[in-house]
Amino acid sequence: MSIRIYGNRQLKTLPGLATRPTPSRVRQALFNIWQGNITGCRWLDLCAGSGAMGAEALCRGAAEAIAIDQSAPACRIIQQNWQQVVQPQQRIQVRRGGVLQQLATLSGTFDRIYFDPPYQGELYQPVLEAIARRQLLAPGGELAAEHDPQQPLPDRIPNPASGGLVVVRYKQYGNTALTFYGNA
């Protein structure tokens, strides 16, 4: 299976149902929402799957993109997909491992974070807490968490040192929801 992104570029995906690519209308809606904020940004793609979201960000001018996924085959697909779209001035990095362990090794802040774990997994709360605790979201940045609309995410992720994260908007597209967080 393959998917198309900005500029009619075709990306590879993993066979089978091991990953669930973000539907194209959700991807398009997200980039419409974030459209003046991608050029020059530092992008973090968590539970990246095929890397389509990061590839789209790179095509739209992100300065740097980092993908994290625990699957070795997914990391190979992400690397291949990103190599097709990366420009010489852009930096990319694909990290294999558990998202919580990899978050602990990151430095700096990110302007845009996309988080798309398995919907029925137990990653939402611990990952959002780790991002808030490590203050990985840049001032004025946003995090979008993709999830099942029947499983709402918390309105606030506290961090006494920084104020944490707070929901700034919510969008639903059929069976897919996006909850957007900003710094409190």
NORTALIN-V469429 format. One record per helix or strand. SS is the DSSP state (a for helix, b for strand). FROM is the first residue (numbers start at 1). TO is the last residue. If there is no record, write none. Layout:
SS/FROM/TO, SS/FROM/TO
//
This chain:
b/2/5, a/6/8, b/9/12, a/24/33, b/42/46, a/52/59, b/64/69, a/72/85, b/91/96, a/99/103, b/110/115, a/123/134, b/137/147, b/156/157, b/165/173, b/176/183
//
